[in-house]
Amino acid sequence: MIRKSPARPIESCGWKTAESSPSNREEAQPTVLRSRLIWKMAWQHLKNNPKQTVLSIAGGCIGAMLIIAALVFHHSFEHSGKRWMEAHFGAIDWEIKPVRPNTSFTPEESAQIADKLAPFRLTTLPVVRTIGTAVKLDDERKPIRASAGTLVLGFDFAAAAAFDDGTQTLSGTSLTEDEAIVSAPVASQLGIAQGDLFGIYEQSGELRLLKAKQIAEERGITGYRGSENASGTIIVRPETARSLAALDDGRFHSMLVTTGLHSASPPHFPVPMPLFEVEEQKETAIGKVKSQQAQYGITFLIASVAASCAGALLLLQVLLMLADMRKEQLGVLRALGMNKRQVRVIFGTEAALLNILSVTFGTLLGSALGYGLIGFFRQQLADTFQRYEGFSIPLLPHLPVKTVLITAAVVAAVQMAITVIASRALTKPSIVQTLRGEGAEPAASRRRSSPGRYLLLVVCAAVSVLHLIQTFTPLGKDWLATMGAGSAKGLSVFGIWLTGSIAAVYVVLQALPLLQKAVSPMFRRIGVNQVSAMLAFRYPLRKKSRAFIVSAIFSIVFMMLTTTVAISYQMLYASEGSIVEDSVMGYPAYAAYSDDAERDALIRTAETEPQLSGLIRRTSAVSPYRLNISAEGVLQEMSAFSVVSYDASFFLNGRLEMIERSPRFASDEEAWNALLQQDNAVILDEKYRYEADLWSDTYRKSSLPQRPLHAGDKIVLTVYEKSAEPNTPNFGKPPKAIAQKEVEIAGFVKGNMSTEFYSLMVASPSFYQAFKTEGFKWPNHPEVGYVFFDFDERNAEATETILDTFALNRQDGLQIPFRQTTGLLLGLRQMVLIFVAFMLLSVMIGLCGLAIVQYRAVHERAKQMAMLRCIGFGRKHIAHLFMLEGSAIGWIGLTNGLLFGSTGAYLIFSLLASQRSPMEPHIPFQYPYLPVSLLFFGLLAVTLLLNAAPAAKSLRLTPGQAIREADL
């Protein structure tokens, strides 16, 4: 006979029951932390229901993964600019150079400057610098590969401690006169490794052989590229650098300066001196980083927030479903004598275990997803980025471990807060209501809340309509035209867009009965049972929060995906830029020259090198100068024009487009030739056709006309003497007027006018010669003139051949604007690819969330399905019900995301268009119908297929099995 042990009272396990504390049932306190029973019960329940546990963990994990991946994604974008600055500047804050015409500092001047800067705690490093061509040699020591535009630096390593990086690349290395430290980009372009020989051409034309003692990653001074935007850096001893640059002993070309603070934003240079000029390249680079962040930062931030919201909504849904699933079981515990607080603790403990597991797995997977996705695309484009890194800032993966851990803790805390709310809602109903599976509020109470729901419905509809008004009506366009993307107004428009997209989901879900009636004829035609269709559309109304959350996830993520694809298509394909925009003065490439011999050498290389035969169509040279001019009643103040003498071979054979000519000329050629026939005819830059009020505040309006000019107008120009140079008696005084001349505007030209040709004036040869003595050069562009080359710059192979050929001839100053555009587009394309891939993964995660919800719904509604089977519903009808129900929820979100994603793309496009200068051509909005349609219908099909598995599960249960499973 087996003797049964007496049952242990519940008080012995650390619990106070209602009977042990009859005075106040609700004040019974569970000694949770001192009792292991609660944890054992929670863990045992999870083990006994493995499928439900896995689904719950998967749902929470997916939500946490989205949030963490979005965090890594956003931090990588923010951190890439900082790492780019560290790679190319590090401790370097300024570079100071001699005042022109001097080109180097004497030893005494270097010491004097260092002494003057020392009280300000500024450390200097005198350097010998030159831009040269590095070449790889074959076995016979003949050049076979070249790296043009390489910055060669020579300095005393012992004095460079303040500029060294954390790896001690400089202080830990000693060089002989025939050794060099080569930066990784140069080594990659040449195809050399540590210990290989390579060559650099000296000023005399001799090839200096060097040994690559170390291949250094770019960091600080080893990645410094100077104002020349060099292709890479080579560091040698000062004696070697002086030999390459033909510089006298003891002299230095410039001095690097640091505050020693490694500041992300250095202060203004504190000590002006007549001995040197300051180049604030770091400040310029910071502006470049900020410009990129301003251009893409809002989009990246919105994407990260959207993904985070989708993840948070999924986490909320999983917890609410867990509470709903445990409602009846916990009701039994209450019926057995446990009070509400004890039941809440049991549910909270079980939810806490699920939260810990889901957040842990979600954090690990989200970190791997965000980091791996960016790293994958970075690796795919690594070789190309190395060549164009001077023009673009690459997006690099970054894992902020501390921030990720804090975020994971916050996610877990929020989940626990939601658990507390869910547990309180769980114990609101009475025991009888809980055992019946009912909520706390009776139907009458729900009916009394109808006015509030109607008010919410009206507000949601109003927000959605407001977004449409802002996007498509003239009132909205006027609103957009008065603001910037980062202004408070701009952010409010984006806020209304996002809010309106979510509000529209709520409106559509409230109209499901009407939608069901509208699509009923279609269901009848395809053989779907009408009762199945009706129940499929009615059930989401009973679980409004669940249907809303799932649809909102789909809507938010697909909206961002659609917006990204549409804007990317517009930027990368629909408006790639015309040939004129990728040229200067109508030519695709140019090189500066300092004397006639250098000009003739450039032309000779283009015309005689066999590698360039058939590639370069023609060459031409011009020599501009700047002239101080004012025009009363036209210009607000004196402005410096770039004056170029008319040359028929240069202008008539190039791509410089004349967009307006005087009515008295029958053709463009006649307007150009007028410059040879009358000395007062001029052709101006297109910008003088537009008055200053048409330009945004980002432009210097004082140099723009007060009224628009037209071809054929005659204006009186006042010409001034050139400004006095530093260290001269009249330096700082306004220049004096020396002449007045009435000119006739023969036409206006359109072209990408770089700094050298900014504010272009093409004048007659006599006008050019008359005022040449008062002409001057910008300090950073002292060149005598420029040789222009015409070729097909869009042929990448031909472009690289031309660059390498000039480089092998020690002519490394060739500028090709299209390469810069390519670099910028490359950076944009990388970001777009990462962005689209991330949003696609977010959509897939949303689909997984829908599948989890539907699997839970099959279990949750087992009793209902059993009842329907008992009254005659067939397996096919049940399958249709689940397929339609899940698909409808997902399809509503996808359709809403498609609509608001499309309107959002048009909104962003309109906002950017409102900030364009009047010279930029109007580009119509081109919607990418094919890629968006493929994404939309593909995801519709995937959503339908994902609902097939839960529907199939419902078919495997007989009515009796369904009832038994529901009672478990």
Sequence and secondary structure as in RCSB ss.txt:
>XXXX:A:sequence
MIRKSPARPIESCGWKTAESSPSNREEAQPTVLRSRLIWKMAWQHLKNNPKQTVLSIAGGCIGAMLIIAALVFHH
SFEHSGKRWMEAHFGAIDWEIKPVRPNTSFTPEESAQIADKLAPFRLTTLPVVRTIGTAVKLDDERKPIRASAGT
LVLGFDFAAAAAFDDGTQTLSGTSLTEDEAIVSAPVASQLGIAQGDLFGIYEQSGELRLLKAKQIAEERGITGYR
GSENASGTIIVRPETARSLAALDDGRFHSMLVTTGLHSASPPHFPVPMPLFEVEEQKETAIGKVKSQQAQYGITF
LIASVAASCAGALLLLQVLLMLADMRKEQLGVLRALGMNKRQVRVIFGTEAALLNILSVTFGTLLGSALGYGLIG
FFRQQLADTFQRYEGFSIPLLPHLPVKTVLITAAVVAAVQMAITVIASRALTKPSIVQTLRGEGAEPAASRRRSS
PGRYLLLVVCAAVSVLHLIQTFTPLGKDWLATMGAGSAKGLSVFGIWLTGSIAAVYVVLQALPLLQKAVSPMFRR
IGVNQVSAMLAFRYPLRKKSRAFIVSAIFSIVFMMLTTTVAISYQMLYASEGSIVEDSVMGYPAYAAYSDDAERD
ALIRTAETEPQLSGLIRRTSAVSPYRLNISAEGVLQEMSAFSVVSYDASFFLNGRLEMIERSPRFASDEEAWNAL
LQQDNAVILDEKYRYEADLWSDTYRKSSLPQRPLHAGDKIVLTVYEKSAEPNTPNFGKPPKAIAQKEVEIAGFVK
GNMSTEFYSLMVASPSFYQAFKTEGFKWPNHPEVGYVFFDFDERNAEATETILDTFALNRQDGLQIPFRQTTGLL
LGLRQMVLIFVAFMLLSVMIGLCGLAIVQYRAVHERAKQMAMLRCIGFGRKHIAHLFMLEGSAIGWIGLTNGLLF
GSTGAYLIFSLLASQRSPMEPHIPFQYPYLPVSLLFFGLLAVTLLLNAAPAAKSLRLTPGQAIREADL
>XXXX:A:secstr
         GGGGT   TTTSTT GGG    TTT SHHHHHHHHHHHH HHHHHHHHHHHHHHHHHHHHHHHHHH
HHHHHHHHHHHHHTTT  EEEEE TT  SB HHHHHHHHHHHGGGT EEEEEEEEEEEEEEE TTS EEEEEEEE
EEEE  GGGGGGG  TT TTTT    TTEEEEEHHHHHHHT  TT EEEEE TTS EEEEEEEEEE   GGGG  
TTTT SEEEEE HHHHHHHHT  TT BSEEEEE SS  SS        TTEEEE HHHHHHHHHHHHHHHHHHHH
HHHHHHHHHHHHHHHHHHHHHHHHHTHHHHHHHHHTT  HHHHHHHHHHHHHHHHHHHHHHHHHHHHHHHHHHHH
HHHHHTHHHHHHHTTT         HHHHHHHHHHHHHHHHHHHHHHHHHHTSS HHHHHHT  SS HHHHHHTH
HHHHHHHHHHHHHHHHHHHHHHSHHHHHHHHT  TTSHHHHHHHHHHHHHHHHHHHHHHHTHHHHHHHHHHHHHH
TT  HHHHHHHHHHHHHTHHHHHHHHHHHHHHHHHHHHHHHHHHIIIIIT   TGGGSBTTBSEEEEESSHHHHH
HHHHHHHH GGGTTT  EEEEE  EEEEEE TTTBSS EEEEEEE  HHHHTSS  EEEEE TT SSHHHHHHHH
HH TTEEEEEGGGGS GGGS TTS GGGSBSS   TT EEEEEEE     TTSTTTTS   EEEEEEEEEEEEEE
    GGGSSEEEE HHHHHHTGGG B  TT   SEEEEEES TT HHHHHHHHHHHHHTT    B HHHHHHHHH
HHHHHHHHHHHHHHHHHHHHHHHHHHHHHHHHHHHTHHHHHHHHHTT  HHHHHHHHHHHHHHHHHHHHHHHHHH
HHHHHHHHHHHHHHTS TTS        HHHHHHHHHHHHHHHHHHTHHHHHHHHT  HHHHHHHHT 
